[in-house]
Amino acid sequence: MRFERALCAFALVGVVAGCSSSSDDPKFTEPATSASAAPAPGGSASAWTEPASYSFVLTHGCDAGKPLGTYRATVKAGKVDTYSRVGSTAAPDPSADVDLGPVTGDQGEEIEVPTLAELAEMAQTSADDGGEVATEYDRADGHPVKVTINVSGEASGAECWTVSDYKVG
């Protein structure tokens, strides 16, 4: 599934959910699940500021054993400068309505990788629109290490992004 389509779908579901939901506050949590991933001090939003240049690996998918895709990216001046898919991806179910990837015949998703600031912004927008969002931050510098967004309200509707190999410079 193309990243742009996914974002449009999230936005559309978020708008529909926002228009039809009750007045409950959005659920935005920042759970700590490991020593390297914890919320910013005081449980507030991350104090991370996007550096001028950095690199990272982004894994998309909630099943760590079968990610939808893994991508290595380099960011310069707040924009993704380069990115490439790493390793293999999970093959879609034959009945799934998915884009089967580039002309090379590779199966699985092919996305335009967001910067970490864009990923955090997507999470905040989804939370503001009433989606269930969980964001984990690196304890040392506060960059996002995992973002889970569910705008559908269904357990199977969650989208997950995990950040690893983050390096400034």
N, C-alpha and C positions, 0 to 999 in steps of 0.2 A: 504494500500500500504506500503510495507516495506521501511524504511527510506533509506536503501542502494540503492534500485531501484530508489527511488525519486532523490537521489543525482546523480546517474548515468544519469537519464533522464535530470536533470538540466544541468549536464556537457555536455551531448550530444547536447542538444538544444543550450546551450551557444556556443559550438564549431561551430555548424552549423550556428547559427545566426552571430557569429563573422566572419565566412568565407564568408557569403553572405550579410552582412550588409554594409551600406555605411560607410564612415569614420567619422560619427558623434561620438562625445564623449559619453561615458556611462553617464547615468543619475543617479547620486548618491545624494540623498537629505537627509536631517536630519530635518524633520519637528518637531515642538513643538506643541503638541495638548493638554497638560494639565500641571498643575503646577508641577506634579511629573515626567513628561517626557519632557525633553527639550534637545536640542543639547548641546554639550560641549561649554564652553565659546569661543567666536570668530567664531563659526560655523565650527570649525575644527573637525577632527575625535576625537572620545571619548578618554579621557585621562585615562580611566579605566584600571587598571592592575588586571589580574585575581588573586584572593587570593589563598592561599594554600588549603583552604577548604571553601566550601559554599554550600548552598542548595537553591533551587528555584522550582517554579512550571512553567512548560512550556505548553502553550496552542497552539495547531496547528490548523489553520483554520482561514479564513478571516471573517466568520460570527460568531460574539461573541455569538449569541444565539444558534448556532448549530456547535460547534467546532468539528473538526475531531477527536481530542483526547486531553486529558489533563494529564500531567505526573508530578509527584513529583520526584525530583532528588537530589542526594547528590554528590558533587564533592570533590575529595581528590587528591592532587598532580597533578592537571591538567587533571584528568581522571574521568569519571563518575563512582562512586563507586557503587551506587545503584540507581534504579529508579523503579517506579511502576505507573500504570495507575490509575487515580483518577476519580471517578464518571463514568457516562455513556458517550458514544460517539454517534455521529450521525450515523444512519444506512445508508449504501450506497444505492443508487438507485439500484433496482434489475437488471438493464441492465448495471450497472457500471462494468468496468473491474478492480476490486479491490481485494486485499487479504482480506478475511473476518476475519482475526485475528487468535489468537492462537487456539490450539486444543480444548480449553474449549468451543468453540462455540460462544464466544463473537463476536459481529459484530463490524465493524469499524476498523480503522487502528491500527497497533501495530508497533511502531518505536523504534529504538535505539536512545535515547535522547542524543543530543550533549551537550557539555559544552557550556557556554556562549561565551568563546573564539572561539570555533569551529563554533558557530552560526555567530559570527561577521566575522570570516574568510570566511565562506560560502557566506555571503553578499558581502564582498569585492571582492571575486573571481568572483561572478556573475556580479558585477558592472564592473570589469576589462574586463570581456568577453562581455560587451555591454548590459547586462540586466538592467532593471529598478529596482532600489533598493532604499528603504526608510528605514532609521534606526532612531529610537528614543532612547534617552539615559536618564537615571535617572539624575535629576538635582543635587542631593547630592553627588553621587560618580562616575557617568558616566557609570555604567553598562548598557548594552542594555536592553530596556524594550519592544521594538517591532521592528521586522524586517519583511519587506515585499519585496518579490523578484518576479519579473516577467521577465522571459527570453523568453516568447513566443510572447510578443508584443500584445497579446489579453487581453482585460479587465478581462475575466474569467480565465486567466492563472496565476493569482497571487497566491503565497503561502505566508501565514502569520504565524508568531510565536510571541506570547505575553508572556512576563516573568512577574511573580508576586511572592509574598512571598519570595523575595530574602533575604537571611540571611548569613552573613559571620560567619565562625566558625563552 
